[in-house]
Amino acid sequence: MNRLRRKLKQIPKIAKEAAIDATSDVVDLTQIYAVQNVQSQSKHPTGELAQSIKTEVAEDVSGNVVGRVWSDKKQAFFKEFGTGPVGQESPKDLPPGIVLSYRQTRWFFPTSYVDRDLSLLYGMLTVSIKEVDFYMTRGQPASPWLYPALKDASKEAPGIFKETLNRYMKEGLK
């Protein structure tokens, strides 16, 4: 009877360890899908966005295991949701609770801000103002890469959690 009680007391600790491990696996899978999405959608990839995708598994203030996947690059947001009227008009699958607002007018930025000729790559117009060349744009279409990756990994998550929990319980309760 004492042996049974000891094993029962171990279950919460084992379950927490399994949850951390399974969450880590799902987060890693989400990152893999996100990198694949970014690379397959990019017309002229530099690898900068794909290499910037980070992951983290931690406990929140309530003790829940939380996984995060993100990029700290500005272009990550622009790529996911698009920009300007072009981005607003482009189809996208938004996560629940996300409401976006888009700039409605065109804008200009110096051609020196980028290391590629966007006129050749994307047909962007250039304008010279006081001997400085600028690109003119109405935005870019959305190319969702993170939310689709999360949705794809979420389909596999229940199986990952089940297998991991079973493995941890078998090992931990021997």
Disulfide bonds with the S-S distance in Angstrom:
none
